[in-house]
Amino acid sequence: MFHGRTKSGLLLIFDPEMGEGIGEVEETVLGKRYTGYALLFRRSHNEETPGRNKTASGHWFWSAMLANRWSYAQVVLAAAVANFLGLSTSVFIMVVYDRVLPNEATESLIALTVGVGLAFLSISPSNSCALALLIGPGKRPTCLWGGAFLTRF
């Protein structure tokens, strides 16, 4: 494991074959043994999950939900808009069969068709928005819930 360089240019490495501790090796010696593959490690490890609130108290599920309540409110709003726009097909068919066709109202049919077409065009971005809003906030509670759940057992 590479730990750095000395001021004289030697490499500081940990190699179990060299014994305990960190040894000094010339770069040419290490170059002969190097196979072209390396494992990379971080210098320090953080035991806590990033963004985890250590002082969070309360129920493990509801405390994580309340910490991200604004994000979930946005997701609920985007999903409600998408579902409301999804109802436009049912209303369109009902209005066309009950009102437009019996009265031969071509102008109304054109206006309804344009309106439903616009609704269909906005359903996909609305669903994509709801999904994008859910991905980011969904990771944080998952980390919090996982840690809280595992500590109970």
C-alpha positions in Angstrom: 0.0 0.0 0.0 1.5 3.3 -1.1 1.8 5.9 1.7 3.8 8.7 0.0 7.4 9.7 -0.7 10.3 10.6 1.5 12.3 13.8 0.9 15.0 11.7 -0.7 12.6 10.2 -3.3 12.1 6.8 -1.8 8.5 5.4 -1.8 6.8 4.7 1.5 4.8 1.5 1.2 3.3 -1.1 3.4 4.1 -4.6 2.2 3.5 -7.6 4.4 6.6 -9.3 2.9 8.8 -6.5 4.3 7.6 -7.0 7.8 5.7 -4.8 10.2 5.2 -1.1 9.5 5.8 1.0 6.5 9.0 0.4 4.5 11.1 2.5 2.1 11.6 1.2 -1.4 13.2 2.7 -4.5 10.8 3.4 -7.4 12.8 1.2 -9.8 12.4 -1.8 -7.5 8.7 -1.3 -7.2 8.4 -0.7 -10.9 9.7 -4.2 -11.6 7.1 -5.8 -9.3 4.2 -3.5 -10.4 1.7 -5.5 -12.6 -0.3 -2.5 -13.9 -3.2 -2.9 -11.5 -3.8 -0.9 -8.3 -6.3 -0.7 -5.5 -7.2 2.8 -4.4 -8.1 3.5 -0.8 -9.2 6.6 1.1 -6.8 7.9 3.7 -9.5 8.3 6.4 -12.8 6.6 6.8 -15.9 8.4 8.0 -18.1 6.1 10.1 -21.2 8.2 9.8 -23.4 8.4 6.7 -22.9 11.7 4.9 -25.6 14.1 5.7 -26.8 12.1 8.7 -28.1 14.1 11.6 -26.6 12.7 14.7 -29.1 14.5 17.0 -32.2 13.2 15.2 -34.6 11.7 17.7 -38.0 10.1 17.5 -39.3 7.3 15.5 -36.8 6.0 12.9 -39.3 6.2 10.0 -41.1 9.5 10.8 -38.0 11.4 11.8 -36.5 10.8 8.4 -39.7 11.6 6.6 -40.1 14.9 8.5 -36.5 15.8 7.8 -37.3 15.7 4.1 -40.9 16.9 4.2 -40.5 19.7 1.6 -39.1 17.3 -0.9 -41.9 14.8 -0.4 -44.5 17.6 -0.7 -43.1 18.5 -4.1 -43.2 14.8 -5.1 -46.9 14.6 -4.0 -47.8 17.8 -5.9 -46.1 16.6 -9.1 -47.8 13.2 -8.8 -51.2 14.8 -8.2 -50.7 17.0 -11.3 -49.7 14.0 -13.4 -52.7 11.9 -12.2 -55.1 14.8 -12.8 -53.8 15.2 -16.3 -54.2 11.4 -16.8 -57.9 11.8 -16.1 -58.3 14.0 -19.2 -58.6 11.0 -21.5 -61.6 9.6 -19.6 -63.3 13.0 -19.5 -62.5 13.6 -23.2 -64.1 10.3 -24.3 -67.2 10.9 -22.1 -67.7 14.4 -23.4 -67.1 13.5 -27.0 -69.6 10.6 -26.9 -72.2 12.3 -24.8 -72.2 15.9 -26.1 -70.1 16.4 -29.2 -71.1 13.5 -31.5 -74.9 13.7 -31.0 -74.8 17.5 -31.7 -72.2 17.3 -34.5 -70.1 20.1 -32.8 -67.0 20.0 -34.8 -65.5 23.1 -33.2 -65.9 21.7 -29.8 -64.3 18.4 -30.9 -61.3 20.3 -32.2 -60.9 22.4 -29.0 -61.2 19.3 -26.8 -58.7 17.4 -28.9 -56.2 20.2 -28.7 -56.7 20.5 -25.0 -56.2 16.7 -24.4 -53.1 16.8 -26.7 -51.6 19.5 -24.6 -52.4 17.5 -21.5 -50.6 14.4 -23.0 -47.6 16.5 -23.8 -47.4 17.7 -20.2 -47.9 14.3 -18.6 -44.4 13.0 -19.5 -42.5 16.0 -18.1 -44.7 16.0 -15.0 -43.8 12.3 -14.4 -40.1 13.0 -15.1 -40.2 15.9 -12.6 -41.8 13.7 -9.9 -39.2 11.0 -10.5 -36.3 13.5 -10.4 -37.7 15.0 -7.2 -38.0 11.5 -5.6 -34.6 10.2 -6.5 -32.5 12.7 -4.5 -34.6 12.9 -1.3 -35.2 9.1 -1.4 -31.5 8.4 -0.9 -31.2 10.3 2.4 -34.0 8.5 4.3 -32.8 5.2 3.0 -29.4 5.8 4.5 -31.0 7.0 7.8 -33.5 4.2 7.9 -30.9 1.5 7.2 -28.7 2.8 10.0 -31.5 3.1 12.4 -33.0 -0.3 11.5 -29.7 -2.1 11.8 -28.8 -0.6 15.1 -32.0 -2.1 16.6 -30.9 -5.7 15.9 
